[in-house]
């Protein structure tokens, strides 16, 4: 599974990246989380709101969340 967090590098984006890493650890999933701050890559994916959680190239969540359970549910539903 390819997991990416895309954003500008702001506090909210970093928070989503860290929560996603924590969610994977709690789910015992060894996949890496790629943190993308390259604006051209973000635009290339057609993303207009950040941060974004993408799995296997598909946007699965836009905007911020501090709810790790929601992130875990999203990850489990993509497997």
C-alpha positions as CSV (number, residue, x, y, z in Angstrom):
1,X,0.0,0.0,0.0
2,X,1.4,3.4,-1.0
3,X,0.4,6.0,1.7
4,X,1.1,9.7,1.1
5,X,0.4,12.9,3.1
6,X,0.4,15.9,0.8
7,X,0.5,19.5,2.1
8,X,2.4,22.7,2.3
9,X,4.5,21.7,5.3
10,X,2.4,23.6,7.8
11,X,1.6,22.5,11.3
12,X,-1.6,20.9,10.3
13,X,0.0,18.9,7.5
14,X,2.8,17.7,9.8
15,X,0.2,16.7,12.3
16,X,-1.7,14.5,9.8
17,X,1.7,12.9,8.7
18,X,2.5,12.1,12.4
19,X,-1.0,10.8,13.1
20,X,-0.9,8.6,10.0
21,X,2.4,7.1,11.1
22,X,1.0,6.5,14.5
23,X,-2.2,4.9,13.1
24,X,-0.1,2.5,11.0
25,X,2.0,1.6,14.0
26,X,-1.1,0.9,16.1
27,X,-2.5,-1.3,13.3
28,X,0.8,-3.1,13.0
29,X,1.1,-2.1,9.3
30,X,4.8,-1.8,8.2
31,X,4.1,0.5,5.2
32,X,5.9,3.8,5.0
33,X,4.2,7.2,4.9
34,X,5.6,9.5,2.2
35,X,5.3,13.2,3.1
36,X,5.0,15.4,0.0
37,X,5.4,19.1,0.2
38,X,6.2,19.7,-3.5
39,X,3.5,22.1,-4.7
40,X,3.9,21.0,-8.3
41,X,3.2,17.3,-7.4
42,X,0.2,18.4,-5.3
43,X,-1.2,20.4,-8.2
44,X,-0.5,17.5,-10.6
45,X,-2.8,15.3,-8.5
46,X,-5.5,18.0,-8.7
47,X,-5.6,18.7,-5.0
48,X,-7.0,22.1,-4.0
49,X,-7.3,21.6,-0.2
50,X,-4.6,20.4,2.1
51,X,-3.6,18.4,3.9
52,X,-4.5,15.3,2.0
53,X,-4.2,11.6,2.8
54,X,-3.8,9.5,-0.3
55,X,-3.6,5.8,-0.6
56,X,-2.4,4.1,-3.8
57,X,-2.7,7.4,-5.6
58,X,-6.3,8.0,-4.6
59,X,-7.3,10.9,-2.3
60,X,-9.1,9.3,0.7
61,X,-9.2,12.4,3.0
62,X,-9.0,16.1,2.4
63,X,-8.6,18.7,5.2
64,X,-7.3,18.2,8.7
65,X,-8.2,15.7,11.3
66,X,-7.0,15.0,14.8
67,X,-9.0,11.8,15.0
68,X,-6.6,8.9,14.8
69,X,-9.5,6.4,14.8
70,X,-10.9,8.0,11.6
71,X,-7.5,7.6,10.0
72,X,-7.3,4.0,11.0
73,X,-10.7,3.3,9.6
74,X,-9.8,4.9,6.3
75,X,-6.6,2.8,6.1
76,X,-8.4,-0.5,7.0
77,X,-11.1,0.2,4.4
78,X,-8.4,0.6,1.7
79,X,-6.8,-2.8,2.3
